[in-house]
């Protein structure tokens, strides 16, 4: 009888342990950031707007503005279209948190990575819950070059504009910060 109870307890323990290990992970359902940015670039290709680029340098009192082409817009955004933001890589390398912010009437979804080797370290997506669409996208990108460290912050306003802040730090030199704003639709949101 004792052998039977010992065997039953052993089998139950093994089955319980195996069932815990065999539980399927819930699939991640992250927003596809790469597809969103590519979709916004396709949108830009389809609209008849002019693209105004405004550049402000931190150490200057002057603002430079000029109209740029769609190709120049693509060139500015290209460093953010990295393979790490492709859906399968993104879900593997980033962790998601979210919260509803009643003051700005959005849901903020934040994706962060702990891998400091990835060029993009953080993505914030602002979703309008009433319209069920992305209103803004914020990304932080880092790049180390031989003589400097570059940090870029991109704030993309859906179908409207984006702001790119680039901070370049060189050894024994003050940090150089340039803000570029590209606007193609300055109409008020409805």
N, C-alpha and C positions, 0 to 999 in steps of 0.2 A: 504494500500500500504506500509506504514512504517512497519507494522507487517510482511508483506511478505519479505521485504528487510532485516529486522532484522533476520528473520528465515533463509533466504538464506545465510546470512553472518555467522550465527552460525553454520549451517550445513557444510559450506565450511571450516570453521576453525576447526571443529571437524574432518572432513575427512582429512584435511591437516596434523593435529597433529597425527592422527592414521597412516597415510601413512609414516610419518617420523619415527615413533616408530616401524613399521613393516618391515622396510627395512632389508633385510637379510645382515648379515656381509659376506664379501668376505672370502671364506675359506682360511685358511693359507696353504701354501705349503712348509713347512720347510723341509730341508734335514734331513733325518732320521739318526741322529748321532749314535744312539745305533746300528742300523742295519749295518751301515758302519763299526763300530769297530768289531762287531761280524763277519762280512764278512772278515775283515782283519785277524782275528784270524783263520777263516776257511782257508784262503789263506796260513797262516803260517803252518797249519796242512798238507797242500798239497805239500809244497815245500821241496826239499831235501837239504836245506841249513843248515849250522851250525849257531848257535846263539852266537855271541860274546858279552859278557857284560863287559863294561868298567865302573869302578866306580872311581870317583874323589871326595874327601872330601875337603871342603873349607880350613880347617885348616891343611892340610897335603900336603907335596910335592910329595907324592907317588900316583901312579895310580895303581889300582888293575884291572886285567882283567882275565876273565875265560869264558869257554864255558858253556852255560846253556841249559837246555832242553826246549821243547815246553811248558811243564807243568809249568815251572818256569816263562816263558814269560807270560802265562795266569795269573799266580798268581800276577805278577807285575801290570797287566792291570785291574784286577778284581775290584779294588776300583772305577774305572771309569765307570763300567757297572751298573749304578744305575737306578732305575725306573724312575727318573726324566728325563732321556734322552730318554726314550721310546717315540715314536712319539706323542701320544695323550697328555701325560703329558708335553712333551717338548713344544708343541705348546701352551699349556695353561699357562706355567710358564715363557716363554722366549719371548723377543722382538727381532725382526730381523732388522738389518741395513746392507747395502752393499755398496761397492764402487769398481770401477775399478782402478787398480793401473798399469799405463802404464810402470813404471820403472821396475817392476818385472813381468810384463805381466801376471797378475792374477786378478781375481775378488775375493775380500775378503768379505765373508758373516760373520757377527758377530751376535751372539746370547747372550744376557745378561739378567739376572734376577734381580729383585729388592728384591726378597725374600732371606734374608740372612740366612734362615734356610735350604736352599737347599745346598747339598754338592758341586755341580758343579755350579759355578757362571758365567762362561763365556766360550763360544765356538767360536773359529774363524776357518772358513773353507776357505782354499785357493783353488780356482778352476781355472784350466787351460782352458781358453775359447776356444782355438783351438782344444784341445782334448776332451773338454766337460767332464772333470773328475776331481775329487779331487786330488790335488797334496800333500797337507798337512792339518793336523788337529791339532789345538792347544786348550787345555782345561785347565782351572784353577779350582782346587778343594780345599776346606777347610774342616778341621775336628778339632773339639775341643774335647780334652780328659781331664781327671781330672787334669793332671799335665802339659799339653802342648797344644799349638795350632800348627797344621800342615797345611802348604800350599804346594800344589803340582802343578807343571806345566808340562803338557805332550805335547810334540811336536811329532806328528806321521807323518812320511814321507811315503807316499803311497807305499806299497809293498817293502820297503827298510829297515827302521829302526825307532827307536823312542828314544827320550831323555826325561828322567823324572828327574825334579829338585824338591827335597824335602827340604823344610825349616821347621825346628822344633824349636819352641820358647818355652822355659821353663822360669818360673818366676825366676828372679835374676840370669839368666845364659845367656851367649851369644848365639845368634841364630846359630844353626847347619845346614849347607847346604851340601847336598849330591847330586851329579849329576851322574845319571846312563844312559849310552847309550847302547842300544842293537841294534846290526847290523846283518842283515842276507843277505843283498844283497848290496854290495858296488860298483857295476858296475855303470858307468855313465849313466845318463838318456838319452834316445834317443828322 
